[in-house]
Amino acid sequence: MSTNLDVLPLGRTDRRALLIDAAEELFKERAFNTVTTAEIAARAGVSYGLIAHYFTNKRGLYLACVNRVATRMRAMHDISPTGDTPAAQLREILDHKLGFVEDHPRGFITLMHDGAGPDPQVRAITEQLRWLAVVRLLNLLGVVEPLRPSLRAAIRGWVGYLDEIALDHLEHQELTREELVTLATAALAAALRAAHSLDPAIGVEPTTIDTLAAS
């Protein structure tokens, strides 16, 4: 039997997705604490009671936004590059990542800037995605775990750096995607070179680092 929570026939409209779409837009526009569930429902064009029905509360809806973009990013990590050298493959991966950020700016900003305040669930999702990026890079470089400390610190730091230049790109739009790829590749080469100077046994040869820097 139909209720006021479901005024259209089942399957006609994905009201849960409409609420997430509307929440993503509003959380990008304003701080989490200033957005009300009533205006999220109004923008989605659905009954206010559906928020409690699907998400319990506003924080639950916020976490649904985070999980949506995280799912998209995990799928992005499953795409294999086609370049014939590690440097070409890295540039392809970076271009793909920046393209994803350009195509999903609201979700990426939501994931990187926890507008709901420090949340262990959001932090865990972000750390998992960053570690996926680390593992993908290690596979590209032919490095196996366990990692030497200097390499682990260098690569984790670089992944965070990559997220920050992506955020800067969304805010300013002053550099081309190709320029950002070149910037990120050079930064990785510098981080790897510094790690190698501390510990030559990191598993990445200087010739590989030089190739990345030259690309």
Phi, psi and omega in degrees: 000138181288146176235178178290351177274348186214080189274349177250156178303145181304131178096344182291321183218135176272090185293328177299315179294323178298320179294320179294318177302311182294319180296318178302316180297314184289322179293334175285322185287323186219165179296150182307314186291343181265351179269131180257154177295329180297317181285332174297314179297320180296317180293324179286340181075032181230172180296138179303323183295344180292335179297312177295325182296315184268324193235354183078306182202186184294322179295322176298321177293320177299316179296328176295323176298315180298315181294328179296311181291328178296319178298318178296321181290324176297320178297324179297323180291343180278350181278125183272134177290157183250358181298155184266000175225158176304321180295316179295321179294320179298314180298322178295317179298316180295318179297320179295317179299314181293325175297320177299316181298318179295324182281336182229057185297319182298313182295319181295316179297319178300319182290318185282328181243099183289089182296342180276004184093169181307119183230120183299329179291317178294318179299318180295320179295315180298316180295323178296317180295320179293324178290325174301320177294321177298312181298319179298319179293319179299318178299320179297321182274353180076025180263139179247154177279156005284147183275146171291144186306318183293325179290316179301313181296319182296315184287319177298320177296321181292322178298319175296320177300318180299317178298322181290321178289332175294318177296319178298321179298317179296325183283320190250328180053042183258339179248148176286164178297322179297320178295321178294321177298316178297318179298314182293322179294317179296321179295321178295316179300319180294319179295318179294322179296319179295319179297320180293325180293330177281326185209097181297350182266023183290343179097005176242121183285148177304327179295324177294318178297318179297322179296319177297317181297323182287339184281000000 
